[in-house]
Amino acid sequence: VSAGYIIKSETGKENVYEISDILNVKETYKNLGSSVVPVIGGEPQQCTPDCNQAINIAYPIDYAIIQRNLEGDENKGDIKIRGNAVLNCALEANFNNNPSWTELGNANGDFNFNLANQNVGQGLLRLRQKGCLEDVSVSNVGIGDIFVIAGQSNALLQGDPNDKQYLSNSPFPNLYVGVNYKNNQWVKADDYLGSSTFSSAYPHMINYLMQDSNLPDMPIGLIQTAVGGKKILQWIKGSHDNSCGCDAYPYVCGSYVETCYDKMYTQVNTATDGVNKFKGMIWFQGETDVSGGTTKTDYITYFNTLYNDLGLGSVTGDFEFDGIVSAQLGSITCCKSGTCGYCERSKMDAIRAAQADLWQDSGSANALAKNYRGPVTIDISLSGLNNVHFCTSDERERLSERWYVALKHAFYDSSIDYKGPVVTSVQCGTESNTILININEVSSLQGVETSKGWRIFNGLTVINDDAISLTKISDSQIKLTYTGAINSGTLTFASFHDVNSGPRDDNAQIGGCGNNYCVQNPICILGTWQSVVKDSSQFSINGNNIQLNLPLQPFSLSFGPCA
């Protein structure tokens, strides 16, 4: 390389590099008063910009969010800038009204530059030819955190199209605009994330994250990749079990059967322009595995495969991110499409138990280091679409608030009380028909006299909710009173046990069955599950305290024999 290049400092002094070869660089200095480009034979040449030359920006697009640094200085991020121009002088860029412009390099056709080390924020990205005042710009470009949403239809959090959770309706002002990626563009996240016929409650979650004064000041972006009705096997990379649902929003494909993973990869890759970096994944899935009878062992195996393919295991995967926050399957109270597959308690228990075992803090041998505890939803009665979906405003907002708390704990503040009361021990009561459940804190608990979700295993004997006559809550203890004497066993709550190697109760009826429920004996029918809920966790949003309901966590503990 015989020519040198000039690098101009803010003071106007220029370093002239005369390059005889790659390893031998001689530095000289010259004071020049105007812009310059390549040095030929060691002498600088004048740059004459043509300010009528067009600059086309292909990426980023309006409202795009760029993931901030995951390591090092997390208040900074790099903006990839891709486009096309033929310029006489170098291209320079400015983000969010930075006092100075950054020179990127010469553009002679397609260009792909990196505007490095920019402050977290949201604003105008401007490009211009050096020496020109005219610029082209992209609006509302942000550097912040991106979350990828994956799983089934409950990951969509979709509801009544007339019940949209607009960001502008928030009681507290947003410094930034929350956004989501859909239909191949970034847009303001003011209502739905999926089909235009549904609304979403995720803007509610975005509001909390952006307004929390204890979290970094930054915009939040979502990439929605969930597909309704798909079991976990269909989320395995390269697994062509059957169609991922090419007729389901937002995907359309031809004869090639893509997996949900394939389509998720395509969408994230497009949204980030090949960078494939985001903060974390929101995972809510498992309803179809209940109806399909996926075992606990198989679910854990498939989830491990997904975990490794994504890049969270020991082998480099397809993405760079900090972890998954995964929810435990909620309360499915009736059947779907005239069958009773969803209503078999043992099948539901298998998926719930697998999901709880996989949590990073579960203490199980199956726990994964970067799979964080997400919302427990057994206490939220579901009303929408066959009583399988979070549909009403209350149902969806309660879930989105729990997502906010879970994300805050996983990625921003591990010290917060994010999971509600934890049971520390179970013991026999003074009466022969009572059991005492001790929790880890004195807290304000609310529940109903017949809260559900409890089971006692003693050999092949299973004692269910219908044998409980009273639930009494006081301070840090819950007292269950049964209709008959209780001697010993293992008490479980919210399916936290291995039903595949233990007793099953497919023939037991738990709860009532209304007109909309499938009545097909001897299948287990589930009524509305009303669990014990904690109502004392306070979070500060812009200096205002809010209270969130956090449910009792699932557990499996032995007791007895009782005297």
N, C-alpha and C positions, 0 to 999 in steps of 0.2 A: 504494500500500500504506500504509494509515494505522496499522496496528498495528505494534508493535515486538516484539523477541524478547529473551529473557534468556539469556546464556551464563554459566554458573557455573564459576568457577575452583576449583582444589583447596583454596585457602585459605578458601573460603566467600564471597569478594567476588564480586559479580555485576556484569557490564557490561550496562546497559540501553540498548538501541539504539532511539531514537525515530525512526522513518522517515517523513519527510514525502514524500520521493520517492527514487528510486533513487540519485540523485547527491548528496543532501544528508542526511548522517547525523550526528546530534548524540549524543555519548556522555556518559552520566552514570553515576554509581556509587551503589549502595545496598547496605547490609549487611542481609542477610536470613538467617534461621536455618533455613529450610525450603525444600523444592523448590518451584519456580515454573514456570509455563508462560506463554503469550503475555501481553504487556503490552497492555492496552486503555487508550487515551487516556493513555499514558505511565505508568500505574500497574500494578505487578505484581499478578497474581492468584495465589492459592494453588492448588497442584495437589493433588488428593485421589485417590491411586491406589486402584483396586479390584484387589486382588491376586488375585482369583478369575478375572480375565479371561484367556482362553486365548491363548497365543502358539504359533503353528504354524510350524515351520522346514521349508521345502521343500529348501533348499540352504544350506550344504553338508550332505552325508549322512555317516554313519559311515565312517571310514577315507578320506575324500576327501583328496586332495593338491592344494594350490593352488600354482601355479608361483611361485617367488620372483622378485624383480626381475631382469630380464635386463640392465638398465642401472642406473647409479647405485649405491645401497647394496644390494648383493646379499645382505646379511644380513637384509633386510626383505622383506615382501610384503604385499599387500592381500587381504583375505578378503571376497568377495562374499557377502552374506547376504540370502536371499530367503525370503519367507513371507507369513503373514497374521495380523493381529491388529487389534483395535479397543481402544485403550487411552486412559485418561484422561490419563496422563502419558507422557513420552517413553520410547522404548526405549533401553536401554544394553546393551553387550556386554563380555565379557571372554574373552581367549584365553590358554590355557595358564598359568593362575594368575598373570596379570599383576597387580601390586600395585594397580592402579587400573582402574576401569571407564571405558569410552568411551561418551559419549552419541551416539546415532545420529540421532535425530529422532523426530517423532510418527508413530505408526502408526494409520491410520484405514482399514483394509482391507488390500489387498495392499501389501506393502512390498518394497523392493529397496535395501538399504543397502550401503555399502562401509566395512569396518573396516580403515582404512588404517594402513600403516607398522608392521606387527606383526613381531616377531622370528621368524626361522626356527626351526622346532621342530615338535613334535607333542604334542597334548594335548586338553583339553576346551574346547569353545567353548560359552559360556554367554550366554543372553539373559534379560533381566528388564525389568519396568516400573520406571521410576525411582521410588524410594520404597518398593519392595517387596524383601523378602529372598528370596522364592521365585524360582527361575529354571527355565528349560528348557535342555537341553544336547544337544550332539552329541559323541560320543566319537571319539577318535583322529583328529581333524582335523589335517592337517599342512601346513606351508609348507616346500617343498623343491624338488626337481627332478623333472620328469615327462619320460619318454621314450615316444614313440609308436613301436610296432613295426609295420613294414609289409613287404610282399613276399609270398613264397610259403610253402609248408609248412615249409621249413627256417628261416624266420623265427619259426615257432612253437616251434622247439626241443622238439618233443614226443617222448615216449618211452614206455617201458613204464609202465603205470599203477601198477605195484607198486614203481617205482623213483623215488619222489618226493624232491625235494631240499628238505626242510623247513628253513625258516629256523632253527628251534629246534635243529637238529642241527649248527649251525655251531660250530667249535672256539673261536670268539671271541664275546663277548657283543655284541649289538646295542643301541645306545642307543635306536634308533627301530625302528618296524615298517615293513618294506617292503610295499607294496600294489600291487594291479593292478585294472584296471577291466574287468569282464566281466559279461555278462547284466544290463546296465543298473545295476550297483552297484559300488562300490569295496569290495574285500575284501582280507584279508591274503594276501600272495603267498607262501603256504607250500607250494604244489605246482604245479598246472597253470595255464596262462594261457588255454588254448583249450578244447577239448572236455573234458568231465569224464572221458572214457575215456583221456586221455593225461596224462602228467606233463610237467614242464618243467624246464630247467636255469637259467632266468633268475634264480630266487632265489639261485643260486650267484653270479651276477654282481652282484645287488643287495647281497649280503653283502660282497663285496669293496669296492664303492663306499662303503657306509656305514661299513665298518670301517677304511678307509684313513685313517691319521692325518694324511696330507698333504692330504686333501680337506676341504671344508666339512662341519661337523657338521650333518647334515640327513637327513630321511627321503627315500626314493626311491619314485616311483610309475611304473607302466607302463600304457600303454593299448595293448592288443593288437588290431591291425586287419588282420593278415595273412590272406590267403585262399589256400589251396592250389591249385596247378595253373593259375595265371593269368599270362599273359604281360604284358610291360610296357605294351603298347598298352591293355590293359584298366585300367591305372592312370592313364590320361589323363583329365583332367576333361572330362566331357561326351562322351567317346568311347564309342559304343555298338556296339563291334565284335561282341560277343556277351555272353551273360550272365556276370556276375562270379561266379556260382555261388551262387544263392539257396538251394541245398540245403546249402551249406557253413556250418559254425559261424562266427560266431554270428548270421548274418543270415537273415532270412526276408522275402521280398518278394512282391508280387503280380505282375500282368502287366507292369508297367513294368520295363524292363531297366536296372538301375542299374549304373554302373561301380564298380570297386573304390575309386576316388577318392571317388565320391559317398558310399559307405557309410563309408569312413574319416572323411570330413568329419562325417557324422551322429554317429558314435560319439565323436569328439573333442569336437564341439560339445556333446553331451549330458554327457559326463564332466566338462567344465569349465564347464558351465552357460552356454555362449555366449561365454566369455572367449577360448577358442581360443589359449591361450598355453602353450607347453611348452619344455623345454630343448633337446631334439634328437630326431631321428628315427633309428631303427635300421632299415637296409634290407638285406634278403637276398632276392634274386630273380634269375631268369634261366633256371632249368631248363627251363621250358616254351618259352622263346625258343630254346633249343638244339634241342628236338624240332621246333619250328615253323620253324626255319631263318631267324630274324631276323638280318639282316646287322649288321655292326658299325656302319655308318653309320646305319641305322634305329634301332638301340638308343640310340646317342648322341643322335639327334634326339628320340626319345620321352622320354629321361631329362631333356633340357633343358626340354622342355615341362612335365614334372612338377615340375621344380625351380622354374620360374617360377610355375606355378599355386600352389605351396605358399607362395610369398612370399619366396624367396631371391634372386630376380633383381632387376632394376632397377625392376620394377613391383610395387606392393603386391599381395600375394596373400591367401590365405584364413587364414593363420596367422601368429603371431608366435613365432619360435624362432631358435636360433643356428646350426643347420646339420644336415646329414645325415652319418651315418657309414655307409658302404656296403661290404659284404663283396664279395670276389671269389668267383665260383662255385667250388664245391669239386670233388672227384673223383667223377665219375659213372662207375661201373665196369660197369654192365650196362644192359640194355634194359628198356623198360616196355611192358606190354600186348602183348607178342609182336612189337613192332616194334623197329627198330634206330635210331630217330631220335635217341635220347640218346647213341648210341655213336659218332656220326660226329665224329671229332676236329676237323675243320675248323669244324664248326658250334659246337662247344664253344669253340674258340679265338676265334671271332668275338666271343662274349659276354664271355669273360675279357678279351680285349684292349680291348673297349669300356669295361668296368668299370675297368680299370687306367688307361686314358687319362683318364677323367673325374675321377680323384682330384686333389685340390687341389695336391698336391706332386709330380705326375707329370712336370712339365716339358712336357707335351703342350699343343698349341694347343687341345685339347678340355677342358682342366682347368677345373673350376668352383670358385670361391673358397670356397664353404661346403659342398663335398662332400668330407668327410675320409676318409682311407684307413682302411678297416675290416679285419677279419680276412682273411688269406690262408689258404685251407683245403685246398690241393691235397695236402698231406701226410697228411691225415686220411682213412683208408679208411672208406667208408660201408657200413654193414651193413643198415640198415633199409629196408623197403618198396621192393623192387626195387633195392637198393643205391644209392639216391638220397638217403636221409635220414640225418641224425645221430640215431641211435637208442639205442645203448648209453650207459650212464652215462659211460664214458670219453670217447666221441666228443662227447657234449653238454657235458660239463664242460670239455673242452679248448676248445671253441668259445666257451662262455660266459666263460672266463677271457680269451680273446683279445678278446671284446667289452669286457670291463672295461678292458683295457689301451688299446684303441682309443678308448673313450669318455674315459678319463682324459687321453689326449694331446689329443684334439680340444677338450675343453671345460674342462679343469682345469689341466693342466700340459704345455705344448707342448715342454718340454725333455726329457721322458723318452724312453728308447730303447724305442719301441713297435712297431717293425716288423721287428726281426730284422736279420740281416746284409744289406748292400746291396753288390752287385757293382759294382766300380769300373772293371775292365778285363778283357779276355780276350786272351790271347796264345798263340802257338805254343809247344809244349813242346820240349825238347831232342830227344826222340824224334819221329819223323815221324808217329806215330799218337797223339800226346798233345796236349791243350789244357790250359792253366793258367787258372784263374778266380780273380782276386784280389778279396777282399772288404774292406770299409772298416774292419775292426777285428780285432784278435787276440782270438779268442773260442773258447769251448769248443763245438765242433760235434759233433753226433751224426748218424749216418745209416747206411745199409746199403751193402754193397759194390756193389750195383747200383741205386742211387737213380735214380728216373725223373723225367721231366718235361723232358728236354733234347731239342733239335732243332737241326740245322745246315741252313741254307739256302744253296745255292750255285747260282744260276740256277734251273733247274727240278729240280735234284737236292735231295732231302731225305734227311738221315741222321737216323735215329730212335734211341730208347733201346736197341733191340735190337742196335745196333752197338757199344754200350759194353760192354767186358769188365771194367772195374774203375773204381771211384770211390774216390779216396784223399783224405782230409781231413787237413790239418795246419795248425795255427795259423790264419793268415788266407788260406789258399789251398786251392782244390779242384782236384784233378788228375783229368781224364777220360782214360781209355785206351780207344782204339777198336780194333776188330778189323782195320782197314785204315788206310792212310795218309790223313792229313787235310791239305789244302793251304790253303784259305781259305774264307771264308763269313761268315754271320751266325749266332751262337749265341743261341738263345732258351731261356728257362726259364719255365714256367707260362704259355705262350700269349701272351707279350707281343710281339705283332707283328700286322701287318695282313694277315690271311690272305685277305681278299677281293680284294686287289689283287696278292697274291703267289701263290706256289706252293700247291697243295693236295695232300693225300695221302689222299684218301678210300679208296683201294684198299690202303693199307699196313696191315698188321696189327701192332699194338703190344701186347705182353704176352699173357698166357694167356687162355683162355676156359674157365671151369668149367661145371658142369652147369646152373647158374642163369643163365648168360649166353646171350644170343641169338647164335646162329651163323648168319650170313647173309652170305656173301661176295658181292661184294667190298666189304663195309662194314668200316670201321676198328673194331676191338674194343680196348677199353682194359683193361689189367690193373690191379692195385693200384698206385697211384702213391705211391712212397715218396721224398719229397724230403729235402733237407738241412735239418735243424732246429737252430736255436740253442737252447741249454739253459743260458743264463747270466744271464738278466735277473732281477734280484731286486727285489721290491716289498715294502714294509713294511706289514703289516696289524696294527694295534694293537701295534707294536713287534716283531712276529714277521716274519722274512724268509721269503718264499715264492719259489719258482722257477717260471717259466712258460716253456713251449716256444714259441718264435717262429720261424716258418719263413723260409728264404731268400726274399727278395722277387723278384718276376718282373722279367725284364730282356730286352733285345734289344741285343747288341753285336757289332760286326764284328771279325774278326781276319784275319791273314795278308796276303800269301801267305807260307807257311812255306818255309824253306830246304830 
